[in-house]
Structures are given as structure tokens and as C-alpha cells.
Amino acid sequence: MKSILGIGNALTDILAVLKDDSLLKKYHLPKGSMQHVDMETGDKIWSALKEVGVKYVAGGSAANTITCTSIFGMPSAYIGKIGNDELGSLFTSTMEQYGVKTTMLYGSKSSGRCMVFITGSNAERTFADYMGSALEMTSADLKQEYFEGYDYFHIEGYLVQNQELITTAVQMAKKANCIISIDMASYNVVESNDAFLHNLVDKYVDIVFANETEAKAYTKLPAREALDKLAEQCSIAIVKVGKDGSMVKAGEEYHYIQAYPAKPIDATGAGDTYAAGFLYAHSLGLGLKECGEVGSIIAAKVVEVIGTKIDVPRWKEAKAEIKKLIATHKQ
């Protein structure tokens, strides 16, 4: 089985289901928004959420992807930076419980956290992010030995803002002969790092995952044309179009992948999970279309749950459906 290494912002999701919007108003958080907060505010919000009851989930885009590849059975590893505190220990132990080999670096600040307020009958989510030690990861933290022995290296797009870190990481990954993939993560990150990201994809990246808005920010083109442009720069391009599915292209080979049937209640983590399914299928040597279909199958499971972690029954369903798909492919 081929192996994968990921790098990202090590954040713990702190989820709380609230009976009303009073805490949102108290901390000036517009409903449905994502706000960055300082350490003092982050600590106050965390304390307030503890009183109403919280659920802790190790998160961050790359961590979500790497957790899924590990559940699929790929030897999976992760590099991130945490604080020497309760949340940092929780993040590390949770990743390791899923079978992920962790290289956790320690920063001077508290561990990063994403506090999630779930309100209303439609479970609307409002985010307050404190990045903490996650933002302290630098190129000096990386060692060539971290990358040796892995077949894939997956980058969380949010890290692109730390250009020196990512440049060093991809150079080390290339030296270790890794296939490099990136999830573009956010259209505003793409816009603010445009020249650097184009150079990165041109020189180092083999597989690009982007949603419709990220692809448009990168190419200034609509989704289908954006896919063509991306495919000129890398070996495999994927553009996800939400409930309408995804498009994949490698060279002149193109496939439209329908979204797998689901009863969605929360789209958080769908892109991260899709990437895990695609990379797992790719590691098995499946065709481009089948890779997209595996990504679609597993993404359909995560949108049926609150948060980014798929429950055991849905994992069993997904694995059975993927096994059937693989068997059909081999016939």
C-alpha cells in the first residue's frame, strides 16, 4: 500500500450546539460568519462554550484528509504545530487513534482552535478561529527525513500564505520523489498569493484540488474552462462544483463525476474528504474517472453528519460501495 504525508494548520474544532444566539451577540460574531480572534478572546469564548457542553474534534483541512486516508488503510502521516497544552495533546492523541503517524512541532503560543457555534433548526455554523501555534510553523522546522519513504505529499492550501515554509516543503518532497497534491482551500488565499501559487503549481504540484470559486480565482475563468487551464499546468486537475459533482482532467482525458446521492446537513469537510478518496483510489492505480467516483462516494458520507468525522456505519457503507466499484473496474 502506498503511503501519504500531509502538512497543515493543526486546529482542534470545538463544537457547541446552542439554544439561541446570545453568545454570538456577546462576542460580536455575525451569524454564519468566520472571524479570527486573539488569544484572550479565544480563551473567553472557549470557557463560555465549556459551560454549555462541547465536542472536540481534531481538524484542519490537511488533518481531515490524512485521517481519512488512514481509515482507508493507507500508511498516513502528518506534520503540524501545536502548543504544549491540553488541546495540543488532544489533537495529537486523536490523530494517532486514527492510525496517523504524527510529527508534532511545538510553538510558543496556545494550540490553534476553531470554535464552532451551531444554532437554529438548520444547524447554521458560525466560526471563531484562533490560530495560535499553528501559525508559528516555519521552514526551519522541516527536516528532509520527515519526507523520506512517502509516496504522496498533500498540502493544505491555507499554508500557501507562508511561502518560505511551503517552498522548502515541496523541495524536500520532490527530493523524496513524492507525488505532490494541493487543496487550494480558499479563494481569498488564492487571490492574495496568485503569483506564488502559479509558480508552485508550475514547478512542483502534480495534483490540484479546487472548488469552483478557487478555480475561478486562480484562472479568472468559469469552472469548465478553469479545469482545462489547470490541467495544462499539472498532471491531474480536479474542480469540485458542490452538489453538482466534480470534473477531473489529466492531459486530454476528461470526466464529469456526478455527486453521489446524500441527505446533506453540513458541507464542512466535504472537499477534504473528497481529496482523501481520490488520492486513495489513485494510490491503488485506478483510472481517473474511478478516482473521482471514490472521492464522490466518501464526500457524500461526510455531508450527512455534523462536523468532519464520518461515523462507523457510513464508513462501512462507503467502503462497501468503493469495493464494489473497484471490483467492477477490474472486470
Secondary structure, DSSP 8 states (H G I E B T S, - for coil): ---EEEE---EEEEEEE-SSSHHHHHTT--TT-EEE--HHHHHHHHHHHHHH--EEEEE-HHHHHHHHHHHHT--EEEEEEE-SSHHHHHHHHHHHHTT-EEEEEE-SS--EEEEEEEETTTTEEEEEEE-GGGGG--GGG--GGGTTT-SEEEEEGGGGGSHHHHHHHHHHHHHTT-EEEEE---HHHHHHTHHHHHHHHHHT-SEEEEEHHHHHHHHSS-HHHHHHHHHHHSSEEEEE-GGG-EEEEETTEEEEE-------S--TTHHHHHHHHHHHHHHTT--HHHHHHHHHHHHHHHTTSSSS---HHHHHHHHHHHHHHHHHHH-
